[in-house]
Amino acid sequence: MKKTTVYESVWDAIEPDSVGAANLKLRSALMLALARHIKGQGLTQAQAARLLGVSQPRISNLIHGKIDLFGLDLLANMAAAAGLRITMRIKKAA
């Protein structure tokens, strides 16, 4: 019988390294929050780019979930520029 592996998240399944998986989880959360904010404000990609201090193609990449093109620093800066507040909760890994 084949053993089924259960993962805490899709990022844990994609990235075998726990550090890499944690980074992907954080970037994903920030990207989703920014995409929701852009949509919720009814901004065009060009308007969002001006607001967040990046190019329109960067906003397109964000909207299309191209996670490999974004680092945590840039995403945190974009969130701050959007007027979003980032909070963190750190706990010991299970």
N, C-alpha and C positions, 0 to 999 in steps of 0.2 A: 504494500500500500504506500502510495506517495504521501510524504509528509507535507502539510500545508503550513507555510510561514505566514504569520500575522504580524503586520507592521503597525506602529503607532500612527504613521502618516504616510502619504505617498512619497514624501521626501526621504523618509527612512528607507523605503523600498528602492528608490532611484539611486540614492547616494549611500554606499556602504559605510563610509566614514562618518562618525557621529558629529564631528566638527563641521564637515561639509553639509550634512543634513540640517544642522541648526542654522547655518548661514542661509541655506535655501528657504527654510521656514520663515526667517525674518524678512528676507527680500520679498518673498511671496506676499506676506501680510502687508508690507508697505506698498507694494505695487497694486494690490487689490484696493487698499484704502485710497490711494491716489486716483485710480481709475473710477472708483465710486464717487469721489469728490468731483472730478472733472464732469462726469455724467450728471451728477446731482445739481451742479451749478449751471448746467446747460452750456458749457464752454465748447467752442470749437477747438480743434487741435492747435491751431495758430494762437488762439487766445490763451489756452492752457500753457503753451510754450512760453509766451511772454510773461505770464504770471509766475511760472516756475523757474524761469531763467535758463531754459534749454531750447534746443531746436525743435521744430515741428516733427521731423523724423523721429526724434527721441520720444515724443509723446505717442506717435504711432507705434513704436516698438513697445512702449509701456502698455498701451491699450491692447496690443496683440500678445501680451504676456511673454515677451522675449527676455526671460529672466537672466539668461547668460550675459546680456548686454548691460546689466546694472549692478553696481556695487552698493553696499550698505551706506557709505558716505553720501553718495549722490542721492539716493532715495530719501535719506534723512533730511538732506538739504532741501529737496523738492517738497517734502511734507511740511517743513517749517515755512517755506515760501508760500505754501497753500494755506497757511494758518491752521494746520493740523497739529495737535499735541500728541507726541509719542510717549507712551508709558511702557515701562518694562516690569516684568515680574521674573525674578530669578530664583530657581529652587534647585535642590540637589537632584541629579538624574536618578531615575529608578534603577 
